[in-house]
Amino acid sequence: MKSRLIFRAKWILMVGLIATLLACGDDENPASPQIVTLTVENHLGEFDIYSFQASEKESDTWGPARLLPGEIVRPGEAKQTRLTVGVYDLRVSDEDGDCYYELGRKIESDYTWRVELSALDEGCSNGKPVAVMDGK
């Protein structure tokens, strides 16, 4: 009887240890995604940023807005958002509807995107449509 209890105790400890090791993951396969901060800084001179999206590189859409309705990022200001580690396409648009992109940005740690006029695409020609989130 005593040996049976010892066997069960060892079995429970072994199963618990295996479950703990599997839950912890490793550097290549973490148990939970690593969260980083993306900061978008407005360096557009006199232009305000009215919208901001970040989508995973392989996504077909831009995803939800990262600015609240009515929120504006004025020149010299910044907006932060949280993302999981990955490769992203970044997009902002200004008060005139002009778009600025940074495509294929690998984000492995906190990152600051300095949005500058050199990233301008007046026609907003990048082919991803903006996702519309239904409020229902």
C-alpha positions as a Markdown table, in Angstrom:
| # | Residue | x | y | z |
|---|---|---|---|---|
| 1 | Met | 0.0 | 0.0 | 0.0 |
| 2 | Lys | 2.8 | 2.4 | 1.0 |
| 3 | Ser | 4.7 | 1.7 | -2.2 |
| 4 | Arg | 1.6 | 2.4 | -4.2 |
| 5 | Leu | 1.2 | 5.8 | -2.6 |
| 6 | Ile | 4.9 | 6.6 | -3.3 |
| 7 | Phe | 4.4 | 5.5 | -6.9 |
| 8 | Arg | 1.3 | 7.8 | -7.3 |
| 9 | Ala | 3.1 | 10.7 | -5.6 |
| 10 | Lys | 6.1 | 10.3 | -8.0 |
| 11 | Trp | 3.7 | 10.0 | -11.0 |
| 12 | Ile | 1.9 | 13.2 | -10.0 |
| 13 | Leu | 5.1 | 15.1 | -9.5 |
| 14 | Met | 6.4 | 13.9 | -12.9 |
| 15 | Val | 3.3 | 14.9 | -14.7 |
| 16 | Gly | 3.3 | 18.3 | -12.9 |
| 17 | Leu | 6.9 | 18.9 | -13.9 |
| 18 | Ile | 6.3 | 18.0 | -17.5 |
| 19 | Ala | 3.2 | 20.3 | -17.6 |
| 20 | Thr | 5.3 | 23.1 | -16.1 |
| 21 | Leu | 8.1 | 22.7 | -18.6 |
| 22 | Leu | 5.6 | 22.7 | -21.5 |
| 23 | Ala | 3.8 | 25.8 | -20.2 |
| 24 | Cys | 7.1 | 27.8 | -19.9 |
| 25 | Gly | 8.2 | 27.4 | -23.5 |
| 26 | Asp | 11.6 | 28.5 | -24.6 |
| 27 | Asp | 13.2 | 31.3 | -26.6 |
| 28 | Glu | 12.1 | 29.9 | -29.9 |
| 29 | Asn | 8.6 | 28.8 | -28.8 |
| 30 | Pro | 7.5 | 31.1 | -25.9 |
| 31 | Ala | 4.4 | 30.1 | -24.0 |
| 32 | Ser | 2.8 | 33.5 | -24.6 |
| 33 | Pro | 3.6 | 36.2 | -27.2 |
| 34 | Gln | 6.0 | 38.9 | -26.2 |
| 35 | Ile | 4.4 | 42.3 | -26.0 |
| 36 | Val | 6.3 | 45.4 | -27.2 |
| 37 | Thr | 5.5 | 49.1 | -27.4 |
| 38 | Leu | 5.3 | 50.8 | -30.8 |
| 39 | Thr | 5.6 | 54.6 | -30.6 |
| 40 | Val | 4.5 | 56.7 | -33.6 |
| 41 | Glu | 6.1 | 60.2 | -33.5 |
| 42 | Asn | 4.7 | 63.0 | -35.8 |
| 43 | His | 7.6 | 64.6 | -37.6 |
| 44 | Leu | 5.4 | 65.9 | -40.5 |
| 45 | Gly | 6.1 | 69.6 | -40.0 |
| 46 | Glu | 2.7 | 71.3 | -40.0 |
| 47 | Phe | 0.5 | 68.2 | -40.7 |
| 48 | Asp | -1.5 | 66.4 | -38.0 |
| 49 | Ile | -1.9 | 62.6 | -38.0 |
| 50 | Tyr | -5.6 | 61.6 | -38.0 |
| 51 | Ser | -5.4 | 57.8 | -38.4 |
| 52 | Phe | -2.9 | 55.1 | -37.6 |
| 53 | Gln | -3.0 | 51.4 | -38.4 |
| 54 | Ala | -0.5 | 48.5 | -37.9 |
| 55 | Ser | -1.1 | 45.1 | -39.5 |
| 56 | Glu | 0.9 | 42.0 | -39.6 |
| 57 | Lys | 2.8 | 41.8 | -42.8 |
| 58 | Glu | 0.9 | 38.8 | -44.2 |
| 59 | Ser | -2.5 | 40.4 | -43.4 |
| 60 | Asp | -4.8 | 41.4 | -46.3 |
| 61 | Thr | -6.2 | 44.4 | -44.4 |
| 62 | Trp | -4.9 | 47.3 | -42.4 |
| 63 | Gly | -6.8 | 46.3 | -39.3 |
| 64 | Pro | -8.5 | 48.5 | -36.7 |
| 65 | Ala | -7.7 | 52.1 | -36.0 |
| 66 | Arg | -5.1 | 52.7 | -33.3 |
| 67 | Leu | -6.3 | 56.2 | -32.6 |
| 68 | Leu | -9.6 | 56.9 | -30.7 |
| 69 | Pro | -12.3 | 58.8 | -32.6 |
| 70 | Gly | -11.3 | 62.5 | -32.6 |
| 71 | Glu | -7.8 | 61.7 | -31.4 |
| 72 | Ile | -5.1 | 63.6 | -33.3 |
| 73 | Val | -1.3 | 63.3 | -33.1 |
| 74 | Arg | 0.0 | 66.9 | -33.6 |
| 75 | Pro | 3.5 | 67.7 | -34.9 |
| 76 | Gly | 6.1 | 66.9 | -32.2 |
| 77 | Glu | 3.6 | 64.6 | -30.3 |
| 78 | Ala | 3.6 | 60.8 | -30.1 |
| 79 | Lys | 1.1 | 57.9 | -29.7 |
| 80 | Gln | 2.0 | 54.5 | -28.2 |
| 81 | Thr | 0.3 | 51.2 | -28.8 |
| 82 | Arg | 1.1 | 47.6 | -27.8 |
| 83 | Leu | 1.9 | 44.9 | -30.3 |
| 84 | Thr | 3.1 | 41.3 | -30.2 |
| 85 | Val | 6.6 | 40.7 | -31.6 |
| 86 | Gly | 6.4 | 40.3 | -35.4 |
| 87 | Val | 6.7 | 41.9 | -38.8 |
| 88 | Tyr | 4.3 | 44.7 | -39.5 |
| 89 | Asp | 3.2 | 47.2 | -42.1 |
| 90 | Leu | 2.6 | 50.6 | -40.6 |
| 91 | Arg | 0.3 | 53.3 | -42.0 |
| 92 | Val | -0.7 | 56.8 | -40.9 |
| 93 | Ser | -2.7 | 59.4 | -42.7 |
| 94 | Asp | -2.8 | 63.1 | -42.2 |
| 95 | Glu | -5.5 | 65.8 | -42.2 |
| 96 | Asp | -5.4 | 65.9 | -46.1 |
| 97 | Gly | -5.9 | 62.1 | -46.3 |
| 98 | Asp | -2.3 | 61.6 | -47.5 |
| 99 | Cys | -0.7 | 58.3 | -46.4 |
| 100 | Tyr | 2.7 | 57.5 | -44.9 |
| 101 | Tyr | 4.0 | 54.0 | -44.8 |
| 102 | Glu | 6.7 | 51.8 | -43.2 |
| 103 | Leu | 6.3 | 48.4 | -44.7 |
| 104 | Gly | 7.8 | 45.1 | -43.5 |
| 105 | Arg | 9.1 | 46.5 | -40.2 |
| 106 | Lys | 10.4 | 43.7 | -38.0 |
| 107 | Ile | 9.5 | 44.7 | -34.4 |
| 108 | Glu | 11.3 | 42.5 | -31.8 |
| 109 | Ser | 11.5 | 45.1 | -29.0 |
| 110 | Asp | 10.1 | 48.5 | -28.3 |
| 111 | Tyr | 10.2 | 50.6 | -31.5 |
| 112 | Thr | 9.7 | 54.2 | -32.4 |
| 113 | Trp | 8.5 | 55.1 | -35.9 |
| 114 | Arg | 9.4 | 58.7 | -36.8 |
| 115 | Val | 6.8 | 59.6 | -39.4 |
| 116 | Glu | 8.4 | 62.0 | -41.8 |
| 117 | Leu | 7.4 | 63.6 | -45.1 |
| 118 | Ser | 9.8 | 61.2 | -47.0 |
| 119 | Ala | 7.3 | 58.3 | -46.2 |
| 120 | Leu | 4.5 | 60.2 | -48.1 |
| 121 | Asp | 2.3 | 58.4 | -50.6 |
| 122 | Glu | -0.3 | 61.0 | -51.8 |
| 123 | Gly | -2.4 | 58.4 | -53.6 |
| 124 | Cys | -2.4 | 56.0 | -50.6 |
| 125 | Ser | -1.6 | 53.3 | -53.2 |
| 126 | Asn | -0.7 | 50.4 | -50.8 |
| 127 | Gly | -3.3 | 47.8 | -51.7 |
| 128 | Lys | -4.6 | 46.8 | -48.3 |
| 129 | Pro | -8.1 | 47.8 | -47.5 |
| 130 | Val | -8.9 | 49.3 | -44.1 |
| 131 | Ala | -10.8 | 46.8 | -41.9 |
| 132 | Val | -14.2 | 48.1 | -40.6 |
| 133 | Met | -15.0 | 47.0 | -37.1 |
| 134 | Asp | -18.8 | 46.5 | -36.6 |
| 135 | Gly | -19.8 | 47.9 | -33.2 |
| 136 | Lys | -22.5 | 45.3 | -32.6 |
